[in-house]
Amino acid sequence: MTSSLLRSLRRDETYRYAIIFYDNKGRRTDVMDLCDIKTPEYLEYRPFIIENSKLIARPIGVRLAIPGLRGLDDETKIIGCQIVRRSSSDVY
């Protein structure tokens, strides 16, 4: 596999993430912005280190706070969600 087949984030860029919820009636909510995440520069975070002659991967993880939902009636249940990366031209 070559790196051209893998999709990744660029270093030192800011990306906006959002969430879409799906309910038991087949509807989805509007896109709700979650946060902007800036990827580190190379010298800020090294994804691989060598320790005791072994190459060790250090993946970057993200923890997101999910906003509360308003306007749902008692019979509507959220059954799924989708995290999306937004850009100014995105239409959901």
N, C-alpha and C positions, 0 to 999 in steps of 0.2 A: 504494500500500500504506500502511496506517496502522499506527501503533505498537501498536494493540491486537491485531494479527495476529502480532507478533513476541514471542518468549519470551526473557526476559532474567533476569539476576540483579539483586537489589536491592542498592543501595549499603549498605556498613557492615553486612553480614550474613555469617554464617559458614555454609558449606555443606560437608557431608561427602560425599566421593567414594569409590567402591568399584569393584572389578573382578570380573567373572565370566569364567572361561575355559571354552571348549568344546573337547572332545576328539574324536578321530577315531571314537569309538564312539557319538557322539551324546549324550554326557552333559555336564553342566555342573558346575563346581565350586561350592562354597558361595561366597557373597558375601564377598570379602576387602576390608576397609577399607584405603584407601590414605592418605587425609589429610583434614584439615579445611582449607578455604581461605576466608579472609576477604576479601570484596570491599572495595576501598578507598572511603573517603569521597570526595565530589566534589573537595575541595581537596587530597586526597592524590595523586590521579591524574586528569589531564584527558585524556579520550579524543581530543580534537581540539585542535590548535594552529594558529595562523596564522603562516606563515613566508613572507616575500617576497610578501605579498598572496595567498597560496594557503592554502586550508584543507587541513590534513594530518591524516589519521586515525592514531591510535596505539593499535592494538588491544592488549589484554592477553593474554599467552600464559601457559600453565602447563606446567611440565615435571614429570612424575610418575615416581617410582621404583616399579617393579613388583616385588612380593615374589616370592621363589622358591617353587616348588611342591614339596610333599612328598607321598609316598604314591602316586606314579604308578609303574606297572610299566614295564618296558622297551618294551612294545608300544604303550603309550598315548602319543599325540602330541597336543600342543595345536595346534588348527587355527584358533582364533579367540578373540576376547575382546570384552567389552563394558564400557565405562566407564559407571557409573551414579551418579546423585546420590541419596543416601539421605536419608530422614527417619525419625523414630522410628516411624512407622506403616508403613514399607515392608516388604513380604513378597516375597521372591524365590524 
